Amino acid sequence: MPTLTRARLAGVFLTSLALLALEIALTRIFSVLLWYHFAFLAISLALFGLGSGGLLLHFLPERFPRERLGEQLARCSLLFALSIPISFVLILGVPFIYRVSLGALVSLGLIFAFAAAPFLLGGIVLALALSRHAAKIGAVYGADLLGAGIGCAIAVPLLNALSGPGTLVAIAVLATAGAALFARDVSRRAFRAAVLAGAALAALLALHEATGVLRIDFAKDALEERILYEDWNALARITVTDRGTPNWATSETYQGPKPETLWLKIDAEAGTPIVRFDGDFDKVRSIQYDVTAIAYTLRRDVPVLVIGPGGGRDVLTALSFGYTDVTGVEINPGIVEAVRGPFGEYAGRLYDRPEVRIVTGEARSVIRRSREKYGILQASLIDTWAATSAGAYVLSESGLYTKEAFVDFLSHLQDDGILTVSRWYFEGMPIETLRLTGIATEALREIGAAEPGAHLLLVKRSVWDWAYRVDEFRDGIATLLVKRTPWTAGEIEHVRRIAGELRFDVVYAPGAASRGEFESLVARGAVDFARTYPVDVSPPTDDRPFFFYMLRPGEAIGALFGGAAFEQGVVQNN
């Protein structure tokens, strides 16, 4: 029976720690390289690799003779540590193809095979330790569990302190420490090999953090170019490029200049503009002509809350209309740091102005704790297309687009306050806007509105501004305006007049709708309407917070393989 030394227990602890930290870090890497849809596979790959390691030990016992346990633990743990950066480099060399094709299947297969390799080697290490020390399995399993728990705990601070690739290399350094502990029971040569490997990986970590030698250049089926800034944390990878647009959907009547704009991207896709601002609001007048700004023409200098201000565009819009009490709630501190820090001068120190207060936190939590009532509460195209660090919620949950969330928002409005929410509007099948209207309808019923339709206005601009992929998207932006109290005749007339002047379309107003779907939804109720609609536009709830998931299983199969004619947005966001 082999001797279970303290060094060996410590090696098990560090190997388990590295495995769990690697699993969590991979969710961040996959969310950037692929899409949030695939990030959860880091968990599956970890389970697959760990299980496969145990199976190899069971079916090929002759490859793992008991009398050479120390050598096997030292060798496999060192290979595990080295395989982490090697597998990442190999993954970077495989271009991800984001469409249904044989090439996509091959690229995904290669990416997942490379990603699973470290877990296979780590699984062999743990299987060896557990099976060969069966008489003291409690101690081995305790070290395994303790390491796993601490591995989960340190993954977040590592991601906050280092880049994503840097986190992987740091985890590999920890794994080499485990290999060195295993090697102590074998030979000085094995120990020196593990120490030298650890030193080399530490040097690689320092080199990458200084120069970005392991940076990601190809993400989500596109080459990343002209990156001015990059930062990672546990929530997302943030990059800034010089390819930006200040507006989402500008009125065609505006013929003046648009301000220079940078584009802050979250996990290589979802974006938010950082508008150049020097204190002169005349230079940023174009943002007042955006369909997302229409609520600001209905009130005068009431308290404003902006959910997800990102690069600050909506905050700047409120200020440009003369509002002097603007609060922004941003969940990602890295975004606030970018706007305040390296791009502070560019943005005109927007987040440090006396009229502006920026709160870092989850919007609903902040709003629920607040005792303030707001005159305008705005959420414009809030999404990140990013996976959580736990790899959960593959369907991209959002706690902002649920019935209960809208109840929270409406409850924190002044009696005459306005909730303004903007989303994509796909002409052929306006699924996001329909679902948004359904959420508002059910939330209004929840707070006691007898006729929800009297509290709703919906305005759209049929063409939207975009800095890239302009050939792929051809539809517009809609802004839903919701009040706790019914809209007055004067307010409705004001919105119609502004929409007419700016050549926007009023899709729904109390008693009138330009599209029958919206009239039917309000009249029948969102749940009943959704039963007969081609895709699932039923209002999400906190128990089912998947706003972006609208394809039922049969419809998904039809869209992928049967040639079903769904809008780009339906397939893109599912």
C-alpha positions in Angstrom: 0.0 0.0 0.0 1.6 3.4 -1.1 2.3 5.9 1.6 0.0 9.0 1.7 2.3 11.9 2.5 1.4 15.4 3.3 3.1 16.6 0.1 0.9 14.2 -1.9 -2.3 15.5 -0.1 -1.2 19.1 -0.9 -0.6 18.0 -4.5 -4.2 16.7 -4.7 -5.4 20.0 -3.2 -3.6 22.1 -5.8 -4.6 19.9 -8.7 -8.3 20.1 -7.7 -8.0 23.8 -7.1 -6.5 24.3 -10.6 -9.1 22.2 -12.3 -12.1 24.1 -10.8 -10.5 27.5 -11.4 -9.8 26.5 -15.0 -13.4 25.4 -15.5 -14.7 28.8 -14.4 -12.0 30.7 -16.4 -13.0 28.8 -19.6 -16.5 30.1 -19.4 -15.1 33.6 -19.7 -12.8 32.6 -22.6 -15.6 30.8 -24.4 -18.0 33.7 -24.0 -15.5 35.9 -25.8 -14.3 33.5 -28.5 -17.6 31.8 -29.2 -20.9 33.0 -27.8 -22.6 32.7 -24.4 -24.6 29.8 -25.9 -21.4 27.7 -25.9 -19.8 28.9 -22.6 -21.7 26.4 -20.5 -19.9 23.6 -22.3 -16.8 24.3 -20.1 -18.7 22.5 -17.4 -19.5 19.6 -19.7 -16.0 19.4 -20.9 -14.6 19.4 -17.4 -16.9 16.5 -16.4 -16.1 14.7 -19.6 -12.4 15.1 -19.1 -12.4 14.1 -15.4 -14.6 11.1 -16.1 -12.5 10.0 -19.0 -9.4 10.1 -16.8 -11.0 7.7 -14.4 -12.2 5.4 -17.3 -8.6 5.3 -18.7 -7.3 4.2 -15.3 -10.0 1.5 -15.1 -9.7 0.0 -18.6 -6.0 0.4 -19.0 -4.6 -0.6 -15.6 -1.4 -2.0 -17.2 -0.5 1.6 -18.2 -0.6 2.7 -14.6 1.3 0.1 -12.5 0.8 0.7 -8.7 4.5 0.5 -7.9 5.1 3.6 -10.1 2.4 5.8 -8.5 4.7 8.6 -7.5 6.2 8.9 -11.0 2.7 8.8 -12.6 1.3 11.5 -10.3 4.3 13.8 -10.9 4.3 13.3 -14.7 0.6 13.6 -15.2 0.2 16.6 -13.0 3.1 18.4 -14.8 1.5 17.5 -18.2 -1.8 18.9 -16.8 -0.1 22.2 -15.9 1.7 22.5 -19.3 -1.4 21.5 -21.3 -3.4 24.5 -20.0 -1.5 27.2 -22.0 -0.8 24.8 -24.9 -4.5 24.0 -25.3 -5.4 27.7 -25.2 -2.9 28.5 -28.0 -4.3 25.7 -30.0 -7.8 27.0 -29.5 -6.7 30.4 -30.7 -5.5 28.8 -33.9 -9.0 27.4 -34.7 -11.3 30.0 -36.4 -14.8 29.7 -35.0 -17.4 29.5 -37.7 -20.8 30.8 -36.5 -23.2 29.2 -38.9 -24.6 25.7 -39.5 -22.1 23.9 -41.7 -19.6 21.1 -41.7 -16.8 23.6 -41.1 -18.6 24.9 -38.0 -18.9 21.3 -36.7 -15.2 20.7 -37.3 -14.1 24.0 -35.7 -16.2 23.4 -32.6 -15.0 19.8 -32.4 -11.4 20.9 -32.4 -12.0 23.7 -29.9 -13.7 21.4 -27.5 -11.1 18.6 -27.9 -8.3 21.0 -27.1 -10.2 22.4 -24.2 -10.9 18.9 -22.8 -7.3 17.8 -22.8 -6.2 19.5 -19.5 -9.2 18.0 -17.7 -8.4 14.6 -19.0 -4.9 14.8 -17.5 -6.1 16.4 -14.3 -8.7 13.6 -14.1 -6.0 11.0 -14.3 -4.2 12.6 -11.4 -7.2 12.6 -9.2 -8.3 9.1 -10.2 -4.8 7.8 -9.3 -4.7 9.5 -5.9 -8.2 8.4 -5.0 -7.9 4.8 -6.2 -4.4 4.1 -5.0 -5.1 5.5 -1.5 -8.4 3.8 -1.0 -7.6 3.0 2.6 -7.4 6.7 3.4 -9.9 8.0 0.8 -11.4 10.3 3.3 -8.3 12.4 3.6 -7.7 12.4 -0.2 -11.3 13.3 -0.9 -11.2 16.0 1.7 -8.1 17.6 0.1 -9.9 17.3 -3.3 -13.1 19.0 -2.0 -11.1 21.7 -0.2 -9.1 22.5 -3.3 -12.2 22.5 -5.5 -13.9 25.0 -3.2 -10.9 27.3 -3.0 -10.5 27.0 -6.8 -14.0 28.3 -7.3 -13.3 31.2 -4.9 -10.0 32.3 -6.4 -11.2 32.3 -10.0 -13.1 35.5 -9.7 -10.3 37.6 -8.1 -7.8 36.1 -10.7 -10.1 37.3 -13.5 -10.4 40.7 -11.9 -6.7 41.0 -11.4 -5.4 39.5 -14.7 -6.6 39.1 -18.3 -8.5 36.0 -19.3 -5.4 34.4 -21.0 -3.3 35.5 -18.0 -5.7 33.8 -15.6 -5.2 30.5 -17.5 -1.5 30.8 -17.2 -1.7 31.7 -13.5 -3.8 28.6 -13.0 -1.1 26.6 -14.8 1.5 28.0 -12.4 -0.6 26.8 -9.5 -0.8 23.4 -11.1 3.0 23.2 -11.4 3.2 23.8 -7.7 1.0 20.7 -7.3 3.3 18.8 -9.7 6.4 19.9 -7.6 4.8 18.5 -4.4 4.1 15.2 -6.1 7.6 15.2 -7.5 9.1 15.6 -4.0 8.3 11.9 -3.3 10.0 10.8 -6.6 13.3 12.4 -7.3 15.2 15.7 -7.3 15.2 15.6 -11.1 11.4 15.4 -11.2 11.2 18.2 -8.6 13.5 20.5 -10.6 11.6 19.8 -13.8 8.3 21.0 -12.1 10.0 24.0 -10.5 11.5 25.0 -13.9 8.2 24.6 -15.6 6.5 26.8 -13.0 9.2 29.4 -13.5 8.8 29.3 -17.2 5.0 29.7 -16.9 5.4 32.6 -14.4 7.7 34.3 -17.0 5.1 33.7 -19.7 2.4 35.2 -17.4 4.5 38.3 -16.9 5.3 38.6 -20.6 1.6 38.3 -21.5 0.4 40.9 -19.0 3.1 43.3 -20.2 2.8 42.7 -24.0 -0.4 40.8 -24.7 1.5 37.9 -26.4 -1.5 35.6 -25.8 -4.2 38.1 -26.8 -7.3 37.1 -28.6 -7.3 38.4 -32.2 -10.2 36.4 -33.7 -13.5 36.2 -31.8 -17.0 35.3 -32.7 -16.2 34.6 -36.4 -14.5 37.9 -36.9 -11.0 39.4 -36.8 -10.6 42.0 -34.1 -9.0 45.1 -35.4 -8.0 48.6 -34.1 -8.3 47.7 -30.5 -7.4 50.8 -28.4 -8.1 49.3 -25.0 -8.6 45.9 -23.4 -9.6 44.9 -19.9 -10.9 41.8 -18.3 -12.9 41.0 -15.2 -15.1 38.3 -13.9 -18.1 39.8 -15.7 -16.7 40.4 -19.2 -13.9 41.3 -21.5 -14.1 45.0 -22.4 -12.5 46.4 -25.5 -12.6 49.8 -27.1 -12.3 50.5 -30.8 -12.4 53.6 -32.9 -15.4 52.2 -34.9 -18.4 53.8 -33.2 -21.7 55.5 -33.8 -23.2 57.9 -31.2 -26.8 57.0 -32.0 -28.9 53.9 -32.3 -31.6 55.2 -34.8 -31.2 58.8 -35.9 -34.1 60.7 -37.5 -33.6 61.2 -41.2 -34.4 64.9 -40.7 -31.1 65.5 -38.9 -28.5 66.6 -41.4 -25.9 68.0 -39.1 -22.6 66.6 -37.9 -22.3 63.7 -35.5 -19.7 63.7 -32.8 -16.7 61.5 -32.9 -17.4 58.2 -31.1 -15.5 55.2 -29.8 -17.2 51.8 -29.4 -16.9 49.9 -26.1 -17.6 46.2 -26.7 -18.5 43.6 -24.2 -17.2 40.1 -24.9 -16.3 41.1 -28.5 -19.9 41.8 -29.5 -22.5 43.8 -27.5 -21.5 47.5 -27.8 -22.0 50.9 -26.2 -20.8 54.2 -27.5 -18.4 56.6 -25.8 -19.1 60.0 -27.3 -16.5 62.7 -27.5 -17.7 65.6 -25.4 -15.9 68.8 -24.5 -18.8 70.4 -22.5 -20.5 72.0 -25.6 -23.9 70.3 -26.0 -24.3 71.8 -29.5 -21.6 69.5 -30.7 -23.6 66.4 -29.6 -27.1 67.6 -30.8 -27.5 64.5 -33.0 -28.2 62.3 -29.9 -31.4 64.4 -29.3 -32.7 63.1 -32.7 -32.5 59.5 -31.7 -35.7 57.4 -31.2 -34.5 56.4 -27.8 -34.5 60.0 -26.6 -38.2 60.8 -27.1 -39.2 60.5 -23.4 -36.9 63.5 -22.7 -39.2 65.8 -24.7 -42.2 64.9 -22.5 -40.8 66.1 -19.1 -38.6 68.9 -17.8 -35.8 68.4 -15.3 -37.2 65.5 -13.3 -34.9 62.9 -11.6 -33.6 60.5 -14.2 -32.4 56.9 -13.7 -30.5 55.3 -16.6 -30.1 51.5 -16.4 -26.8 50.3 -18.0 -25.4 53.6 -19.1 -22.3 51.9 -20.5 -20.2 54.4 -22.3 -22.5 57.2 -21.1 -24.5 58.0 -24.2 -27.9 58.0 -22.4 -26.5 60.0 -19.5 -25.2 62.6 -22.0 -28.6 62.6 -23.8 -30.4 63.5 -20.5 -27.9 66.3 -19.8 -28.3 67.7 -23.3 -32.0 68.1 -22.7 -31.3 70.1 -19.5 -31.8 67.4 -16.9 -29.7 68.1 -13.8 -30.3 65.0 -11.6 -29.1 61.9 -13.5 -28.3 58.6 -11.9 -26.7 55.7 -13.8 -26.6 52.1 -12.6 -23.9 50.1 -14.3 -23.3 46.4 -13.3 -19.8 46.2 -14.7 -17.2 48.3 -12.8 -14.7 47.8 -15.6 -16.9 49.8 -17.9 -17.2 52.7 -15.4 -13.4 52.5 -14.9 -12.8 52.8 -18.6 -15.1 55.8 -19.1 -13.7 57.5 -16.0 -10.0 56.5 -16.5 -8.3 56.1 -19.9 -11.2 57.7 -21.8 -12.2 60.3 -19.1 -10.9 63.3 -21.1 -12.4 62.0 -24.3 -15.9 61.7 -22.7 -15.6 65.1 -21.0 -15.4 63.6 -17.5 -19.0 62.8 -17.9 -19.3 60.4 -15.0 -17.7 63.0 -12.7 -20.0 65.9 -13.4 -22.0 67.3 -10.5 -25.3 66.5 -12.1 -24.4 62.8 -12.5 -24.2 60.0 -10.0 -22.9 56.5 -11.1 -23.8 53.5 -9.0 -22.1 50.2 -9.6 -24.4 47.3 -9.1 -27.3 45.2 -10.4 -30.0 47.6 -11.5 -33.0 45.9 -9.8 -31.2 45.5 -6.5 -30.2 49.2 -6.6 -33.7 50.3 -7.5 -35.3 48.2 -4.8 -33.1 49.7 -2.1 -33.7 53.2 -3.3 -36.4 55.4 -1.8 -36.2 57.9 -4.6 -39.0 58.2 -7.2 -37.9 59.0 -10.7 -39.5 61.1 -13.4 -37.8 59.1 -16.2 -36.4 55.6 -16.0 -34.5 54.6 -19.1 -33.2 51.3 -20.4 -31.9 51.4 -24.0 -30.9 48.1 -25.7 -29.5 46.6 -22.5 -27.9 43.3 -23.1 -24.3 41.8 -23.0 -24.5 38.5 -24.9 -22.1 37.3 -22.2 -22.1 34.2 -20.1 -22.0 34.2 -16.4 -18.7 33.1 -14.7 -20.6 30.0 -13.5 -21.3 29.0 -17.1 -25.0 29.0 -16.3 -27.9 30.4 -18.2 -26.9 29.3 -21.6 -30.1 31.0 -23.0 -28.8 34.3 -21.7 -31.1 35.2 -18.9 -31.9 38.8 -18.1 -33.5 40.0 -14.9 -34.3 43.3 -16.5 -36.8 42.0 -18.9 -39.3 40.2 -16.7 -42.8 41.0 -15.5 -41.5 41.4 -11.9 -38.7 43.7 -13.1 -41.2 46.1 -14.8 -43.3 46.1 -11.6 -40.2 47.2 -9.7 -39.5 49.9 -12.3 -43.0 51.2 -12.4 -43.2 51.2 -8.6 -40.2 53.6 -8.4 -41.6 56.1 -10.8 -43.2 59.4 -9.8 -47.0 59.4 -10.3 -46.5 61.0 -13.7 -43.2 59.3 -14.4 -42.2 57.5 -17.6 -40.5 54.1 -18.1 -38.8 54.2 -21.5 -37.3 50.9 -22.9 -35.8 50.5 -26.4 -35.2 47.2 -28.3 -34.6 46.0 -31.8 -37.6 46.1 -34.2 -37.6 43.5 -36.9 -40.1 44.5 -39.6 -41.2 41.1 -40.7 -41.6 39.7 -37.1 -41.1 42.3 -34.4 -40.6 39.7 -31.7 -38.5 41.6 -29.2 -40.8 44.6 -29.3 -43.9 42.4 -29.0 -42.4 40.6 -26.0 -41.5 43.9 -24.4 -45.0 45.2 -24.9 -46.4 42.0 -23.4 -44.1 42.4 -20.3 -45.4 46.0 -19.8 -49.0 44.9 -20.3 -48.8 42.2 -17.6 -46.8 44.4 -15.2 -49.5 47.1 -15.5 -52.2 44.6 -14.7 -50.1 43.6 -11.7 -50.1 47.1 -10.3 -53.8 47.5 -10.9 -54.2 49.1 -14.3 -57.6 48.3 -15.6 -56.8 49.2 -19.2 -53.0 48.6 -19.8 -53.3 49.9 -23.4 -54.1 53.4 -22.1 -50.7 53.5 -20.4 -48.6 52.5 -23.5 -47.0 54.3 -26.4 -44.7 52.7 -29.0 -42.6 54.6 -31.4 -40.0 53.3 -33.9 -37.4 54.3 -36.4 -37.2 51.8 -39.3 -33.5 52.2 -40.0 -30.8 52.1 -37.4 -27.3 53.4 -37.2 -24.5 50.8 -37.0 -20.8 51.0 -37.3 -20.2 47.5 -38.6 -22.0 44.5 -40.0 -24.3 46.9 -41.8 -25.1 44.5 -44.6 -26.4 41.9 -42.1 -29.0 44.0 -40.3 -31.7 45.9 -42.1 -34.3 46.7 -39.4 -34.9 49.4 -36.8 -35.3 50.4 -33.2 -38.5 50.8 -31.2 -39.0 52.7 -28.0 -41.8 51.7 -25.6 -43.1 54.4 -23.3 -45.0 53.3 -20.2 -46.7 55.3 -17.5 -48.3 54.3 -14.2 -51.2 56.6 -15.1 -53.0 56.7 -18.5 -51.5 59.0 -21.2 -53.3 62.2 -21.5 -54.7 63.4 -24.9 -52.1 66.2 -24.8 -49.2 63.8 -24.2 -50.4 61.5 -27.0 -50.6 64.5 -29.4 -47.2 65.6 -28.4 -45.7 62.2 -29.2 -47.5 62.1 -32.5 -46.2 65.6 -33.4 -42.6 64.9 -32.4 -42.8 61.5 -34.3 -44.1 63.3 -37.3 -41.4 66.0 -37.2 -38.7 63.4 -36.9 -40.3 60.9 -39.3 -40.7 58.2 -36.7 -43.6 55.8 -36.8 -46.1 55.6 -34.0 -46.7 51.8 -33.9 -49.1 51.9 -30.9 -51.0 54.6 -29.1 -54.1 54.3 -26.9 -57.0 53.4 -29.2 -54.8 53.2 -32.4 -52.2 50.8 -33.7 -50.4 50.7 -37.1 -49.9 46.9 -36.7 -52.6 44.5 -35.7 -50.3 42.3 -33.5 -49.8 45.0 -30.9 -53.5 45.9 -30.8 -54.4 42.2 -30.4 -51.7 41.7 -27.7 -53.0 44.5 -25.6 -56.7 43.5 -26.1 -56.3 39.8 -25.5 -53.5 39.9 -23.0 -49.9 38.9 -23.5 -50.2 35.2 -22.4 -53.2 34.5 -24.6 -51.7 36.3 -27.6 -48.5 34.3 -27.3 -50.2 31.0 -27.6 -51.1 31.6 -31.2 -48.0 33.6 -32.3 -45.5 31.8 -34.5 -42.7 32.1 -31.9 -42.8 32.3 -28.1 -43.3 36.0 -27.1 -44.9 35.2 -23.8 -43.8 37.6 -21.0 -40.7 36.2 -19.1 -40.9 36.0 -15.3 -38.3 35.8 -12.7 -38.8 32.1 -12.6 -38.2 32.0 -16.4 -36.1 35.1 -17.2 -35.1 34.2 -20.8 -36.2 37.2 -22.7 -34.0 36.4 -25.7 -35.1 32.8 -26.1 -38.2 32.7 -28.3 -37.8 29.6 -30.5 -39.8 26.6 -29.3 -37.9 23.3 -29.9 -39.7 22.4 -33.1 -39.3 25.9 -34.4 -35.5 25.8 -33.7 -35.2 22.6 -35.7 -37.1 24.1 -38.5 -35.0 27.3 -38.5 -31.8 25.3 -38.6 -32.6 22.5 -40.9 -36.0 22.9 -42.4 -35.6 26.3 -44.0 -38.2 28.0 -41.8 -38.4 31.7 -42.6 -37.7 33.4 -39.4 -36.3 36.9 -39.0 -32.6 37.3 -38.5 -33.1 38.5 -35.0 -35.0 35.3 -34.0 -32.2 33.0 -35.0 -29.4 35.4 -34.0 -30.5 35.7 -30.4 -31.5 32.1 -29.9 
